[in-house]
Amino acid sequence: MPKRGGERSMVPRAEFGSYYGRPVLKRPRWQAPHLPGYLYFGGLSGAAAAMAAMADATGRGRLSLTGRVTAATAAAAGSALLIAELGRPERFLNMLRVFKPTSPMSVGSWVLATHGGLTGLSAASGVTGIAPWLGRAAGAGAALTGPVLATYTGVLMADTAVPAWHEGYRHLPLLFAGSALASAGAVGMAAVPRGQAGPARRMALLGAGLELAAAGTLEKGAGMREQAELISEPYRTGRAGTLLRLGRGLTAAGAAGTLVAGRSRTAAVVSGLALTGGALCTRFGVFYAGLASAEDPKYTVVPQRARRATGA
Amino acid sequence: MSDSLYGPLHDVAEDAGYADPPARAGFFTDTSVCIGCKACEVACKEWNAIPDDGFALTGMSYDNTGQLGASTWRHVAFIEQSRPREVGDGDGGTRWLMASDVCKHCTHAACLDVCPTGALFRTEFATVVVQQDVCNGCAYCVSACPYGVIDRREGDGRAWKCTMCYDRIGDGMEPACAKACPTDSIQYGPLDELRERARARLDELHAEGVAEARLYGEDENDGVGGDGAFFLLLDEPETYGLPPDPVVTTRDLPAMWKWAGGAAAALAGCVAVSFLGRR
């Protein structure tokens, strides 16, 4: 049928049945750049808040201020993207109408609202110098909400019927944690003088390592329960595959640059940009893999048939 | 709110918090007597005042509706099948399957579980309905439904799907589609009764030699705890565009949170480790 569902995928015949090759699932209504952009900003904000709190605790003033401002700005940007994505943006406050543990989006809305408030307070205090104790306290609170904000998005994506996202429920939180660490480390080492940026560089390196490892297992489907080869296929092919390969290259290059970023500010900025690009590619790649997974009925039908055949 | 995410559940409305609810309401769609008249589609559109969703020709037999969606709450599928002609084949070896699809009103409804605003709720009839004055169009339900039923309406921004005519059944009437169905392919009633009737019909068909007849969605041990709207099919579910073995995504939610908790701890640990040492 033309138009309604966008492009129509042509499915190879015979191996499985379908209704005129049409998808079983609805194409997710989430869109780019909103959703993947939010995944990036939420991760950046979360890890930057934790970085700022640790910088506070260890007396690194510049790194703390950078972390606080980054965390607050990224939380605001992420929130704006989420609201813009709603079908009825003026009703965004309905997100806080109830607290529903069965809905990762409800849990995430409360975490984001709390985290946004805390990072806003701590950034305002850091920039103006007003009520420094309050800024530190809010920053310490944001160090607790931050890691949750950066990783709950893995549950948000996995708690769907989309096979590539659902079966990636072990990988996605770790992937997003690594990507968030790399993102915040990238900003920290690019924006802060070399002498204070050591922790940011180490965060970037650890994050890049985790991101590469998690992306590698996700693309292979390692750890997926059934039909791993097939269900992980969208992460290796098409637009998502290209983005994830590009992201891996950028992240690896950024990590290599980070090793020499302690000696050159230019290297720090270039590496930071590469890591940021890698993190963005990762998020967009995961997003497009889900769309491809929902649009081709084989990813829904073949694993389910196999499950039924084995009686599992 | 229900505490159980998976498995059989006998008192669905009670589990959702209703004291002394009416019997669980359901649809039994017997596709073996569907004649493809689409009266259900029309009656649904009329009663619920659903806008049109385009007037395209699909080339898919007599199906120009395409699929269930925000503005299509009953969808009649048409499947033309032919097999090699054999001697004595009276009907020329062709069979034409028709089936009216609808929201399954799952025992464990993923759309309802993931809805962040509480717009989707469980009615006293154990059906699943969207409150249009609450829905903010986040579209989480769209990605969560294992059947690809619910969708967000373009230009409106909210999610829509079958309500099993909540307004009619609350007044003791049957839903518009069941009322309009001329062959009783769509039957409405208490779910327990419908299940009994469906099993009897299945036995009858098997006795007549229609070995391929099977029930779909009636088993409370399936991945969604059984459907409130179930079917008698004459071929594999996927032939009709239905998933062969759907599982409610929230079955794995506790495991998902464990992995996310571990990842959050890993993130915090990595940050802490990064601050060890002098610089």
Interface residues (C-beta under 8 A of the other chain):
Chain A: M1 P2 K3 R4 F16 G17 S18 Y19 Y20 R22 P23 V24 L25 K26 P28 R29 W30 G46 A47 A50 M51 M54 A55 A57 T58 E85 L86 G87 R88 P89 R91 F92 N94 M95 R97 V98 K100 T102 S103 P104 M105 S106 S109 A143 G146 P147 V148 A150 T151 Y152 G154 V155 A158 D159 T160 A161 V162 W165 H166 Y169 R170 P173 L174 F176 A177 A180 L181 G185 G195 Q196 G198 P199 A200 R202 M203 L206 G207 L210 G290 A294 P297 T300 V301 Q304 R305 R307 R308
Chain B: M1 L5 D53 G54 A56 T58 M60 G66 Q67 G69 A77 I79 A110 D113 V114 C115 P116 T117 G118 A119 V134 C135 N136 G137 C138 A139 Y140 V142 S143 A144 C145 P146 Y147 G148 V149 I150 D151 R152 R153 D156 G157 R158 A159 D235 E236 E238 T239 Y240 G241 L242 P243 P244 D245 P246 T249 T250 D252 L253 A255 M256 W257 W259 A260 G262 A263 A264 A265 A266 L267 A268 C270 V271 A272 V273 S274 F275 G277 R278 R279
